Amino acid sequence: MLRFLYAVLLGTVGAGIVHIAVLLLLPVVSERDAWSRLSQAGDLYTVTPLYGAAADRRILRSADPLFQAVACRFDLANGLTHIRGVGRLPYWSVSIYDRTGRNVYSFNDRSTTKGALDLVVLTPAQMIEVRKDLPEAYAESVFVEADIGEGIVVVRGFVPDASWAPAISRELAGAVCTAE
């Protein structure tokens, strides 16, 4: 019985030490989220390489070496966000995240009419205004109605082998992110 009480006491003390260490590390870790890292790399509506040949390694480490990616931070208070570009790639995908990193919407090149990236992110109120008189520039766009204030659009391109890497980097770097 004494050994059991000793094990419980030791486990409780160990758990307390771990919890205190986590609490003390929380401010350090919370300042390194995706939003803050991207804000250090560029302003809103700036297309920033996340990983790949042109990326600053401090922004994000790639979990998959067969993909390169760029990101654009946006604020829907400035108006709707229009992302376009990315020519012919073997495969590309887009994910939209809110400021906290929660995935709001995802799609890929198979979801578009011509395989070209043309995306408009807007709030429900902005969507009502756009539907009243749809501009010709948005005729082929994919509309993402997101009830968020600020967010991040991430565009990923598939790199089938090393010979594709320069072309993929060039196409992703050519993506344009604007507030309209």
C-alpha positions, -999 to 999 in steps of 0.1 A, spaced: 0 0 0 29 23 8 44 18 -27 10 26 -43 7 59 -23 44 67 -33 36 61 -70 4 83 -68 24 111 -51 52 109 -76 27 109 -105 9 140 -91 42 159 -86 53 150 -121 20 161 -136 22 193 -117 57 200 -131 46 193 -166 15 216 -163 36 244 -149 61 240 -177 33 242 -203 19 273 -187 53 290 -187 59 281 -224 25 292 -236 34 328 -243 64 318 -263 45 293 -284 14 314 -289 35 342 -305 46 318 -333 13 311 -349 9 312 -387 -7 347 -387 22 363 -367 48 345 -388 32 357 -421 28 392 -407 65 393 -401 72 382 -437 49 407 -454 19 430 -453 -17 421 -460 -24 410 -496 13 400 -501 18 366 -516 45 350 -495 62 316 -502 56 292 -473 80 264 -483 99 254 -513 130 270 -529 120 306 -525 106 304 -489 122 317 -458 126 286 -436 114 304 -405 78 307 -418 67 271 -421 82 237 -425 67 215 -452 53 182 -441 54 170 -477 84 176 -500 62 171 -531 44 204 -525 53 241 -526 30 267 -513 23 305 -510 0 323 -486 -18 356 -486 -32 373 -454 -64 393 -460 -89 414 -441 -125 414 -453 -131 447 -436 -111 463 -465 -135 447 -490 -137 414 -508 -104 396 -515 -97 384 -551 -70 358 -556 -60 348 -592 -31 334 -611 -14 300 -610 -12 288 -646 -11 252 -656 2 231 -629 -1 193 -625 -23 199 -595 -30 228 -571 -52 233 -541 -65 262 -521 -73 263 -484 -88 293 -466 -82 297 -428 -95 321 -403 -70 341 -382 -68 313 -356 -59 287 -381 -93 270 -385 -99 257 -420 -130 275 -434 -130 262 -470 -108 241 -494 -110 232 -531 -86 222 -559 -81 228 -596 -107 201 -604 -134 224 -589 -129 252 -613 -143 255 -648 -110 260 -667 -85 248 -641 -72 283 -634 -72 299 -600 -97 327 -597 -111 330 -562 -132 356 -544 -134 355 -506 -162 377 -491 -186 380 -462 -223 372 -465 -231 409 -467 -206 415 -494 -220 385 -513 -254 401 -514 -239 433 -529 -219 414 -555 -250 393 -566 -269 425 -573 -247 433 -603 -220 406 -609 -189 423 -625 -176 406 -656 -142 401 -639 -159 376 -616 -177 355 -642 -153 325 -638 -145 330 -601 -151 306 -573 -170 325 -546 -162 316 -510 -186 332 -485 -168 332 -452 -181 348 -421 -147 358 -408 -129 391 -405 -93 382 -412 -79 351 -428 -52 334 -448 -54 319 -482 -29 291 -489 -23 279 -524 -3 246 -528 12 233 -560 22 197 -566 58 190 -576 59 156 -593 97 156 -595 127 179 -591 126 191 -627 91 207 -621 103 227 -590 114 259 -608 82 261 -629 59 255 -599 78 282 -579 74 306 -608 37 299 -612 29 302 -575 50 334 -572 28 348 -599 -4 345 -579 -20 379 -572 -40 387 -540 -59 420 -539 -86 438 -519 -114 451 -541 
